[in-house]
Amino acid sequence: MYFMRLILLLFPIFVFSQAEPNFVFAKSKKEAGVGKEFLYDCNLNILDFVKENDDLMVYGYYQCKIRHTIDFYKVFWNDKTYIIKTTEVNISEEDHKYISSLDSINQAKLLSRLHIIVKNKKEELLKKIKEQVNQYKAKGEQCGLILKKSEIFDQSEYTEGTGYRITLANMSKKTIKYIWISVKGINPVDDPVSVKTLKCIGPINTYSEGSYSFDYVWMTDVVEKFKLISIKIQYMDGSFKQIQKPDELVINEELYDLFFEYK
């Protein structure tokens, strides 16, 4: 609910005057279904479930009158707008009276204001993502590499053995010929098993990536985690580069997917 907390901080900015309608903040009583429309009668088409004590931003009220009368709140939760039964929400009597008194025009005003908040926060989030991507890119260009994936895997349920795989991108202006990766296997009590040096064969061109998988790097199943010790690169022109803290070059795949999108 990090995004909701950001909205709570921004909320006073959007209270323009006493005449303007205001949001009401409430919490869910328990796990309950939320949706956007009805399947039939007043039966909600459930799209997701709020958890107990989830923060809800209430911006409207709707009374469904088909066979039976059921009251719903219009809420903002988990970055989206939904409707939820009023009986599933912890809200003060005063706030309930206020939100249920809002006419369609004032409810539309709140929804429009909510769209502005969401738009501003998305723009802020995209800005932060761009900054983070560019920081990794600068570090990658300085070191010559960026690592998209670096992980160990259990070799087989029938044999003892642990493998290692890596996906990396060449951020230098030179073509890579060979890469040597030194990786330390670590057991469940944080003691080293052994350090292995693995050789990756290129060529890997500038801004291209290479993926490598090594079977049975350790002939045991006790390796539960690992640490990259160093990476040595040889380029096609015969020059070398040594990277001493390669763990700092590992980027999550979501950011990596945006890596060459931001300039």
PAMI-221045 format. One record per residue (C-alpha): residue number from 1; residue in one letter; x, y, z. Coordinates in Angstrom, 3 decimals. Last residue first. Layout:
pos:code:u:v:w
NUM:a:X:Y:Z
...
This chain:
pos:code:u:v:w
263:k:18.618:7.722:-23.176
262:y:15.873:5.566:-21.724
261:e:14.664:2.606:-23.780
260:f:17.978:0.731:-23.715
259:f:17.676:-0.331:-20.086
258:l:13.908:-0.579:-19.823
257:d:13.937:-4.411:-19.896
256:y:16.879:-4.271:-17.474
255:l:14.724:-2.439:-14.948
254:e:12.181:-5.263:-14.923
253:e:14.953:-7.886:-15.056
252:n:16.589:-6.756:-11.833
251:i:20.092:-5.327:-12.185
250:v:23.311:-7.051:-11.105
249:l:26.314:-4.724:-11.537
248:e:26.994:-4.254:-7.819
247:d:27.551:-8.005:-7.494
246:p:30.513:-7.593:-9.889
245:k:32.713:-5.946:-7.248
244:q:36.302:-6.541:-8.454
243:i:35.896:-6.091:-12.225
242:q:39.095:-6.666:-14.233
241:k:39.534:-5.467:-17.826
240:f:41.809:-6.880:-20.510
239:s:43.102:-5.762:-23.927
238:g:43.724:-8.189:-26.818
237:d:41.790:-6.238:-29.483
236:m:39.006:-8.844:-29.311
235:y:38.399:-7.983:-25.672
234:q:39.327:-10.017:-22.602
233:i:37.153:-9.594:-19.523
232:k:37.820:-10.693:-15.943
231:i:35.010:-10.907:-13.428
230:s:35.443:-11.082:-9.658
229:i:34.112:-12.653:-6.471
228:l:30.455:-13.214:-7.311
227:k:28.807:-14.596:-4.204
226:f:26.703:-17.725:-3.847
225:k:23.726:-19.295:-2.132
224:e:22.435:-22.693:-1.076
223:v:25.404:-24.880:-2.049
222:v:24.898:-28.104:-0.078
221:d:23.679:-30.042:-3.131
220:t:27.146:-31.263:-4.157
219:m:29.331:-31.663:-7.222
218:w:29.749:-27.886:-7.554
217:v:29.812:-26.380:-11.044
216:y:27.643:-29.315:-12.069
215:d:26.247:-27.662:-15.206
214:f:27.237:-24.203:-16.437
213:s:24.737:-21.967:-18.229
212:y:25.640:-18.934:-20.300
211:s:23.640:-16.049:-21.774
210:g:25.191:-13.266:-23.847
209:e:23.948:-9.756:-24.405
208:s:24.516:-7.084:-27.021
207:y:25.138:-3.409:-26.328
206:t:28.590:-3.671:-27.958
205:n:29.208:-7.107:-29.448
204:i:29.615:-10.324:-27.499
203:p:31.980:-12.749:-29.227
202:g:32.144:-14.627:-27.089
201:i:33.213:-17.538:-24.878
200:c:32.339:-17.603:-21.194
199:k:34.838:-19.230:-18.813
198:l:33.906:-20.208:-15.268
197:t:36.170:-19.825:-12.243
196:k:35.027:-21.778:-9.190
195:v:35.425:-20.809:-5.542
194:s:34.674:-23.497:-2.983
193:v:32.187:-24.512:-0.298
192:p:32.335:-21.269:1.678
191:d:30.691:-21.238:5.114
190:d:27.413:-19.360:5.541
189:v:25.679:-22.073:7.583
188:p:23.516:-23.193:4.645
187:n:26.557:-23.604:2.305
186:i:28.206:-20.941:0.126
185:g:29.495:-21.322:-3.443
184:k:31.966:-18.648:-4.517
183:v:31.962:-17.384:-8.102
182:s:34.868:-16.331:-10.303
181:i:33.691:-15.365:-13.793
180:w:36.115:-15.382:-16.714
179:i:34.889:-13.574:-19.842
178:y:36.272:-14.092:-23.344
177:k:36.211:-12.245:-26.690
176:i:34.199:-9.106:-25.862
175:t:33.689:-6.574:-28.647
174:k:34.686:-3.016:-27.750
173:k:32.557:0.045:-27.073
172:s:31.734:-1.182:-23.592
171:m:28.287:-1.995:-22.180
170:n:28.387:-5.710:-23.021
169:a:25.238:-7.222:-21.526
168:l:25.080:-10.201:-19.189
167:t:23.008:-13.317:-18.602
166:i:24.310:-15.818:-16.048
165:r:23.831:-19.417:-15.062
164:y:25.234:-21.634:-12.315
163:g:24.857:-25.320:-11.524
162:t:24.615:-27.320:-8.322
161:g:25.145:-31.074:-8.070
160:e:23.997:-34.201:-6.334
159:t:22.067:-36.542:-8.600
158:y:18.436:-37.686:-8.877
157:e:16.663:-34.405:-8.098
156:s:18.883:-32.724:-10.670
155:q:21.201:-29.759:-11.119
154:d:19.815:-27.477:-8.465
153:f:20.255:-23.935:-9.698
152:i:22.533:-20.973:-9.042
151:e:21.829:-17.439:-10.189
150:s:23.098:-14.361:-12.016
149:k:20.679:-12.652:-14.371
148:k:20.687:-9.241:-16.026
147:l:24.316:-8.411:-15.300
146:i:25.775:-5.165:-16.668
145:l:29.224:-4.983:-18.167
144:g:32.013:-2.599:-19.266
143:c:32.805:-1.286:-15.785
142:q:32.240:2.402:-16.547
141:e:29.503:1.679:-19.080
140:g:27.751:-0.536:-16.540
139:k:27.989:2.087:-13.799
138:a:26.529:4.719:-16.132
137:k:23.771:2.318:-17.193
136:y:22.971:1.428:-13.589
135:q:22.586:5.110:-12.749
134:n:20.556:5.659:-15.943
133:v:18.131:2.914:-14.935
132:q:17.699:4.452:-11.478
131:e:17.052:7.918:-12.907
130:k:14.533:6.516:-15.397
129:i:12.775:4.613:-12.620
128:k:12.592:7.787:-10.508
127:k:11.100:9.747:-13.408
126:l:8.628:6.960:-14.129
125:l:7.519:7.065:-10.474
124:e:7.030:10.838:-10.579
123:e:5.000:10.562:-13.790
122:k:2.935:7.783:-12.252
121:k:2.397:9.889:-9.124
120:n:1.190:12.857:-11.157
119:k:-1.199:10.707:-13.207
118:v:-2.585:9.007:-10.090
117:i:-3.202:12.342:-8.369
116:i:-4.846:13.807:-11.488
115:h:-7.055:10.727:-11.886
114:l:-8.122:11.103:-8.260
113:r:-9.140:14.690:-8.915
112:s:-11.343:13.490:-11.785
111:l:-12.874:10.846:-9.523
110:l:-13.493:13.454:-6.835
109:k:-15.173:15.791:-9.321
108:a:-17.292:12.921:-10.662
107:q:-18.495:12.216:-7.114
106:n:-19.352:15.898:-6.789
105:i:-21.434:15.834:-9.990
104:s:-23.105:12.517:-9.114
103:d:-24.393:13.874:-5.790
102:l:-22.514:13.514:-2.520
101:s:-24.750:12.701:0.448
100:s:-23.541:9.095:0.717
99:i:-19.970:10.341:1.259
98:y:-20.994:12.697:4.077
97:k:-23.346:10.344:5.881
96:h:-20.729:7.591:5.753
95:d:-18.045:9.961:7.031
94:e:-20.216:10.935:10.007
93:e:-21.104:7.311:10.746
92:s:-17.423:6.458:10.829
91:i:-16.042:3.942:8.346
90:n:-14.942:0.330:8.586
89:v:-15.838:-1.198:5.215
88:e:-17.295:-4.596:4.305
87:t:-20.898:-3.589:5.056
86:t:-20.569:-0.769:2.519
85:k:-20.221:-3.364:-0.230
84:i:-17.281:-2.647:-2.520
83:i:-16.853:-0.751:-5.791
82:y:-13.474:-0.398:-7.483
81:t:-10.911:2.177:-8.649
80:k:-7.289:1.139:-9.125
79:d:-3.810:1.727:-7.611
78:n:-4.251:-0.996:-4.951
77:w:-7.432:0.613:-3.675
76:f:-9.552:3.606:-4.716
75:v:-13.123:3.251:-3.569
74:k:-16.721:3.637:-4.725
73:y:-18.850:2.496:-1.820
72:f:-21.768:0.118:-2.183
71:d:-25.253:-0.191:-0.689
70:i:-27.560:-3.130:-1.429
69:t:-31.338:-2.800:-1.942
68:h:-33.063:-6.030:-2.941
67:r:-35.036:-7.010:-6.049
66:i:-32.786:-4.663:-8.038
65:k:-31.980:-1.442:-6.185
64:c:-28.216:-0.884:-6.125
63:q:-27.198:2.142:-4.066
62:y:-23.916:3.757:-5.051
61:y:-21.542:5.910:-3.018
60:g:-18.439:7.832:-3.948
59:y:-14.816:8.818:-3.334
58:v:-13.641:6.408:-0.644
57:m:-9.878:5.879:-0.351
56:l:-9.388:2.464:1.177
55:d:-6.483:1.313:3.337
54:d:-6.406:-2.449:3.933
53:n:-7.439:-3.445:7.463
52:e:-8.333:-7.052:6.514
51:k:-7.309:-7.894:2.962
50:v:-8.958:-6.597:-0.192
49:f:-9.914:-9.172:-2.807
48:d:-9.851:-8.858:-6.590
47:l:-12.058:-8.878:-9.702
46:i:-15.412:-9.913:-8.201
45:n:-18.383:-9.293:-10.532
44:l:-20.797:-7.898:-7.954
43:n:-24.237:-9.408:-7.554
42:c:-26.811:-6.601:-7.456
41:d:-29.097:-8.058:-10.152
40:y:-26.745:-9.749:-12.586
39:l:-22.976:-9.792:-13.180
38:f:-22.462:-6.343:-11.709
37:e:-19.656:-3.890:-12.422
36:k:-16.266:-2.656:-11.186
35:g:-15.222:-5.208:-8.585
34:v:-14.134:-5.759:-5.006
33:g:-14.353:-8.916:-2.909
32:a:-13.757:-8.962:0.815
31:e:-11.066:-9.974:3.298
30:k:-11.950:-8.262:6.550
29:k:-13.190:-4.931:7.882
28:s:-11.643:-2.851:5.088
27:k:-10.284:0.517:6.138
26:a:-11.422:4.102:5.619
25:f:-10.320:7.423:4.182
24:v:-12.942:9.855:2.932
23:f:-12.214:12.047:-0.079
22:n:-13.317:15.647:-0.154
21:p:-15.907:17.615:-2.106
20:e:-15.023:21.267:-2.833
19:a:-16.871:23.991:-1.000
18:q:-14.390:23.967:1.904
17:s:-11.679:24.894:-0.524
16:f:-8.942:23.438:-2.750
15:v:-8.316:20.163:-0.954
14:f:-5.928:18.743:-3.556
13:i:-2.691:19.678:-1.843
12:p:-4.001:18.200:1.423
11:f:-4.093:14.730:-0.193
10:l:-0.434:14.521:-1.197
9:l:0.652:12.683:1.932
8:l:-2.360:10.379:1.802
7:i:-1.597:9.768:-1.888
6:l:1.918:8.656:-0.998
5:r:0.476:6.301:1.611
4:m:-1.794:4.772:-1.046
3:f:1.196:4.149:-3.326
2:y:3.012:2.301:-0.541
1:m:0.000:0.000:0.000
